[in-house]
Amino acid sequence: MQRRDFLKVTGTLGGSGLLPMSTLLAATQEAPQAGEGKPFDFAWLKGLARHLSQQSPRQHTVTLPEPIRDLGWDTYKAIQYRPARALWKDIAGADFRAQLFHLGLHYKTPVKIHEVIDGQAYELDYDPNRFDFGDSGIAGQQLPEDLGYAGFRLHHRDDWQRDIASFLGASYFRAVSDSMQYGLSARGLAIDTAMAGQEEEFPDFTQFWLERPSGEGEKSHVTVHALLESASVTGAYRFIIHEVEEGVVMDVDLALYPRRSIERLGVAPLTSMYMIGENDRDANWDWRPEIHDSDGLSIQAANGEWLWRPLVNPPQLRFNAFGDRAPQGFGLLQRDRDFDHYQDDGVYYDRRPSLWVEPKGDWGQGTVQLVELPTLDETFDNIVAFWNPQKPAEPGEELLFGYRLHWCNTVPTQPPLARCVATRTGLGGVVGQRRKYFSWRFVVDFAGGPLPLDEGVEVEPVIDASAGRVEIASARPLDAIEGYRARFDVVPPDEGTEPINLRLYLKRGDQPLTETWVYQWTPPPVEERKLRNPGHLE
């Protein structure tokens, strides 16, 4: 399964408008599940996950029956859940409803879905009458009674036609901000991402338990439990999901039970896409000036320092780790919300949500890790960020984590300093003067915070480079953004294309004025440097 496969589905299988009257008449009222319920709570789920970790891994992927085995994109999209069969539709005062996803296309792993009523869990048996099969060609064909489902989505009373969150594919899930637009995604867990000599492992949510909501007005929520399984680990998850003014908030608690030693355990993993941006235009054959779900990684370190790392579409896999003890937060953000910068009136990248992770408790020593993969296509999710504990996970352990996810346009915690609002790069040197050597320019804009905008106030850029030398550095007010623009050139070593790590912030005297901008730049090969300076090198 490709990271991006499930994203194209959840965004278009959402609210699809009113169904024909014949469809509504065919639907029946949703009732509590028949049969005997089984006692359920989070403690029981943790016990199940621990027990399974001591058994051989179970095989969950199956060969789907022929009618749905080879569904294409259009035929799978034609399968729509009947809104009249939504869970909790007939519960007075309930603020949430749930609809189920059918198996097919990329989603070949059946998941069991249960409804929890007063502490009793009732499995939702597969029922084809829940779906309008449209032009998929499936209507009237015989399907197994125990087929199962692929996942589910949640709707809120503010707009019953459009979903606010979905769980579909492996351990992926997504939610919206107040713009009601999907974008990046989260996962239950990442294992061995970008590990040399190791294939990345994608755990599955194999069972869900959806608690019937109470309908308590503004403070209502819906609770979802999930069982995670893979060859290397099992886990119990609890999501308490709130719809708030800014978007969606999820309180996540999880217990992990490793089956083997795992060096690169990715906790609270975030997955996004970055193809073209102001700072990286190598894949610039598209008519749109920018194409990305997120434009940077933000980290609020334990010591209070704020880091901003603009994303890139690198020439080869790039891995960065930011060491810390129990960070106060981190996330992949879409700071640039100017439609003119994207010109996309189809998928609206300017409306894509940011996702901020707020850890609960002491996560100990570890690193926020960032993986960037090269991509030539916006349908490939090439960005991954997560927390990796310093101590490898060992079999027999119970690892407990808690965090809050904020799906929003503006993250709830803002740096008290000026923020980076744009990063641009290009050929260095002085305009009108013949270039005697290759250099690369970095232009970084900061706005907000305590930046002094009065004339005559000295603001100094503080720049560090791990290799090469820095020249032509400056920091000047920029009225257009009511902030400051820092500029500098980096002259790389004469030989080699090793990445150069850069750091920048602005200060006044000994007082920092901005968050810390961090970047990794890979100089081009020597021959390519000449091509980028046609007629200008002596």
N, C-alpha and C positions, 0 to 999 in steps of 0.2 A: 504493500500500500504506500503510495506517495503522500507526503505530508499535506499536499494541497488538494488531494482528490476530494476529500469530504467537504471542503470549504465551498466548492461550487454548488454543492447540493443544498446545504442548509440555508443558504441565502436565497435560493429560488424556490424552495419547497415551503416557504413560509406562507403567510396569509395569501390565499389565492382568490379572494373575493367570494361572492355568494354562489352557492351551488344551485343547479336546476331543481325545480320543485320535485321532479321524479326521484332525484337523488335523496332529497330530504325525506320523502315519504318512505324510501327504502331503509332509512336509518332507524334504529330503535333506541329508546332511551337507555342511557348507561345506568346500570344498577350495580350494587355491591356484588362481588364475586360469590358464586355459589361454592359449596364445599366447605371443608373445615379449615379455618385459619390456623396459622402457626405463630406462637409467641415470637415477637421480634423487638429488639432494641440494638443500640450500637455496641453494647458489651457483648451481646450474642454474636454480632457480625465479626468483632475482633477475634472472638474465640474460633469462629469458622475459618477466618483467614490464617490464624496461627496453626490450626489443625491441618489445613491444606498445604501449608508450607513444609510440613513434615512428610507429605506424600509425593509421589511422582507427579510431575506437571500433567495436567489434563489437556487433551486436544479439543479445541473449540471450533476451529474452522471446519466446515463441512462442504460437501459437494451439493450445491443447491439443485433442486429439481429443475428439469429442462425449461418449463415456462418462464422462469426468472433467472436462469443460469447466465444467459448471454444478453441481458438487457443493455441497450445502449443508453447514452445520456438522455436523449429526448424521450425514449420510452419509459425510463425510470422516473423522469421528472413528471410524467403524466399520471403517476400514481399519487393520489392525494388522500389524506386522511379526511374522513367526514367530520366536519365541525360539530354536527349534532351528536356524535359519539365521543366527544372530548370528555376526558375524566373531569369530574367535579362540576360539569356544566349545570347540573340541576341542584347544586348545593347553594342554598340561599346565603348571600353575603360572602361567598368565596371569592377572593381576589385573583386566584390563579386557576388555570386549566392546563391540562396536558394532552398532547396528541402524540401518536407513535409513528415511527418510521418503518417502512416495509423493507425487507431484505431485497438485495439485488445490486447491480452495478458493481461498485467497489466494496460493498458491505456484505461480506459473505460469512461473517461470524455471528450466529444467533446469540442474542442476549435475552436472559429471562428478566421480565419486568413484573414487579409485585406492587400492589397497593396495600398500604398499611392503614388499618382502621382500628382505633382504640387499642393499639399495641398488638394487633393480630395481622399477620401478613397473608394476603391472598394473591396467588399468582394469576396474572392476566393471560389466559389461554389465547392462542392464536385464533383470530376470527377474521376471515376475509371480508365480512360485511362491514368492518370498520373502515374500509377503503373504497374509494371511487377509483377504479382502474383506468378510466378514461380510454385513451387510444393506445394503451400499452400492449394490448393483445392478450392480456391475462384473464379478463373477465370470462367467467364460465368454465375456466380450466380447473382441473382437480389439483389442489395443493395439500400437502401433508397437514394433518390436524395439529402436529407439534412443531410447526415450522419455526415459530418464534418471531422476534422482532429485531430491528437493527439499532434502535435507540429511541429517543423521544425529544420533544421540544415543549417549552413552557410559554404560555400566553398570560397576559395580565389584563385586568379589567379596563385599563386606560385605552386599550386598542385590541379587541379580541381577534382582529384579522391578521395582526402581525406578531410573530413570536419574539420573545425577549431573550431566550436562552435555548441552547440545544446541546444534546449529548449524542454524538454520532461518530463512529469509527474509532477503533482502538480505545485509547483513553482520552480522546480529544473532546473538548467542550468549548462553547463560545457564548458570549452575551453581547448586548448592545449598550451604547451610551444613550443620552437623551435624544440623539439624532436618529435613533432606531435603525442604525446601520451596523451590519456585521463587518468585522475586519480580521484582526489577528485572533489567535486561539490560544487556549491553555491546554495542558495535558495533566493527567494524574501523576505521571512519573516519566522521567527520561533515564535511560540506562545506556552507558557506554557511547554517548554521543561524541563523535569525532575522536574516538580512541584509536590510536595507531594499531593496526593489525586486528581490530575488533569490529565486528559488525554491530551496528546499533540495534538495540532490542526495543520493541514497541509493545509494552504491556497492554492488556485489554481490560476494560470494564466488562465483566461477563454477566453480572446480575445487578439490577437496580431495585431499590425499594423506595417508592414514592409515598410519603405520608400525606394522607388526606388533610388539606389545609383547614384551619379553624375559622377563617373569615373574621379577623379581629380588627378590621378597618385599616387605618394608616400604618399601623405597626405590624400588619400581618406579614407572613412569610410562608415559604414552602420548604420542606426539608426533604432532601434526597440522600439516600445512602447507596453506596456502590461497593462491589467486591472487585478488586483488581487481581489479575493473575498473569503470570508470565513464567518462562523457564527459570528465571532467577529470583523471583520475589512474589509474595502475595501481599495484599493490603486491604484494609477496611477504611472507607472514606465516608465522611458526613459533610454534606453541603447544606448550609442554611442560607437560602436565597431570598434577598430583599429587592424589590423594585423601588428605587429612590428617585428623587428629582433629577439627579445628575446621570442616572443610568441604572446599573445593576451592581449590587454588592453581594459577595458570597463569603460567608465564614466557613472555612475549610478546616476540618480536623481529620487526621489520618494516622493510622498505625501500620507500619511496614514490618514484614517478617521475611528476611532474606533467606534464600535457599543456598546461596553461594556467596563468596566474598565479592563485593562490588566496589571497585575503586572509584568509578565516576558515576555516582548516584546523583541524578538531577532532580532536586526538590523544587516544587512550584515552577515547572518549566513553562516558558512562553514561546510561542512559535509565530513568526511573522514573515513578511516579504519586503525586500528592498531591491529594486532593480535600477532605477535612475533617480538621481536627486541633484540638488544644487552643487554638491561636493563631488559627485561621481557621475560623469556623463559618458563613460566609455561605451555603454550599450545605448547609444543615442540615435538609433535609426527610427524610433517611434515618433509620431507627430506630437505626442504629449510631452511637455517639458519635464515632468516628474511622475514617477510611478512607484509608489510604496505605501504599504499599510502602516509602517512606523518609520520615523526618521532618526531615532536615537535611543540609546540605553541610558537611563538615569539611575543613579545610586545615591542613597542617603546613608553615608557610612556611620559606624557606631560612634565615631568621634565628632560627628556633626558636619564633616566635610561633604559637599555635594559635588558629584562628578557627572559630566555630560559627555557621552561618547557617541558622536554621529555615526550612523551605520554606513556601510559601504557594500558594494557589489564587487568582491575582490577577484583578482585574476586566478587565484587558487584558494583552497580552503584556508581559512584564517581562524585562529583560536586565541582568545585572550582571557586571562583570569585576573580578577581584582580581589586581592586578599583583604579580609576583614574578620572581625569577631562580631557576630550577631548584628548584621546591618539593620538600620531602622526601616529601610525599604528599598525596593528596586523595581524597575519596570521598563517595558518597551512603550515609548510614547510617540504619538503623532502631534508634534507641537505646531507644525505648519498647517494652518487651517484656511489658507487663502485659495479660493477656487481658481483664481487666475494662475496660480503656480502649477496646477494640474491640468486644467481644461478638460476634465473628464466628466461628462454629463451622463455617463452610463453606470459606473460603479462608485463614483463620488469618493475618491480617496481623501478629499478634504474633510469628509464626515466620519472617517474611520475612528473607532474608539482607541483610547490609550488603555493600558492595563498596568495597574500598580499593585505590587505585592507588599503587604504590611505584615511582617512576621509577628507572631505572638510568642512570648516567652524567650528564653535564651537558646538560640540555635548554635551557640558555641563557635569554634574556630572553623573557618572555611573560606570559600571564594565564590563570588558571583562570576559565572563563566559565560562567555559570549562566543558563539560559533557563527561564522559568516561563510556561506557557500556561494560560489559563482553561479549565476543564472542568466539565461538569455530569454526567459519567459516569465511573465508576471503570474502565471498560474502555479509556479513552484515556490513553496515556502522555503526560503534559504537562510532564515535567521532563527537562531535558538538562544535563549538565555535562561539560566537556572541557578539555583544555589547548590553547591557541592560541598558537603561536610568534609573537613580535613581527614577525619578518621574513616577509613573504608568500612562499609557495612559488612557485617559478618553473619554467617548462618547461625540461627538460634537466638538472635537478638530481637528485641522489640524496639523499633524506632518510632518515636512519637513526634509529630509536628503539627503546628497550628498556624494559620495565617488568614488574612482577609484580602480578598481580591476586589479591587475597585475598577469596574468597567466604566469609563468616563471620558469626557473631553478634556477636563482639567483635573489633574490629580489632587487629592484632598490636602496633601502636605506640600507646600511650596518652599523653595529655598528663600531665606531672608535676604539673599544677595541677588544681583542681576543675573538673569538667565541667558544662556546662549539661544539666540533665535534664528541664526542662519550660519552655515559654513559653506564657503565657496573655495574652489581650488583652480589653479591654472598656471600657465607658464610664468615664470618669474622674470626678474630683470627690470630695467628702467626704460620706459617708453621713449623711443627716439634715439636710444643709444645702442650701439652694436654690442650684442651679447658675446662675451668671450668664453663663457662656460654655461653649462646647464644648471638651472635652479627651478624650484617649484614654489609657487606662491600659495599662501593660506590667508584667507580673509574671513574673520570671525566677528559676527555682530552680537552684542550684548544689549539687553534692555531691561528696564525695571530696577527694583531694589534701590540701593543707596547711591547710584551713579550720580556724581555732580555734573550738572549740565551748564553751570556758569562758566563763562570765559575766564581764562587765566588759571584755572585749577589744573594742577599737574596730575595726570593719570598715567601710570607706568605699566607696560605689559611685562609680565614675568614669564619667560619662555624657556623650556628645557627640551633638548633634543638628544636622543640616545646615540646618535651618530651624525656625521657631517657637521656643517656649521650653519648658524642662523645669521641672516643679514637683513638690512632694510626693514627694521622693525619699527612700528609706530602704533599709537593709540590715539584716536581723535573723535570728538563728538560727531554724531550723525543725527541731524535734526529729523530726518525722514522716519526714524524708528524711535526717536526720543531716547537715544542711548549712545553707545560707543562702538566704533569699528576698530578692531586690531588687525594689523597686517604684518606679515613677515615672509621672507623667502628662506627655503632650506636648500643648501648646496650639498648634495649627497657625496659620499666618497667616490673617488674616481673609478673604482672597480666594485663589483658586487651589487646585488639587488636584495640584500637583507632588509626586512622591514625596519623602519625608523619610528620609534615611539616619541610622541610629542605631547607636551603639557603646556597649558597657557591659562593664566588668569590675570585680571587687572587689579592694581592696588593703588592706593593713595597713601603715601608714606609707608607705614607698616601695616595698614589696614586693608585686608582683601575686600574688593568691591563686587566680585563676581564668583559664580561657581567655577569649578576647575574643568576646563575643556581638555579632553584627552583624545588622542587620535593615533592611528597607526597607518603610515604611508609606506608603500613599497616603491622604491625608485625603479624606473624602467631600465632595461639593459642599455649599455653604452650606445649601440647602434640605433636603438629607438630614440634615445635622447637627441641624436643628430636629426632624425626625421621630424621630431617635434620642434626643431629650430631651423627650418629650411631657410638658407641664405643669411643666417644670422650668426653662425659660429665661424670664428677665424680658424 
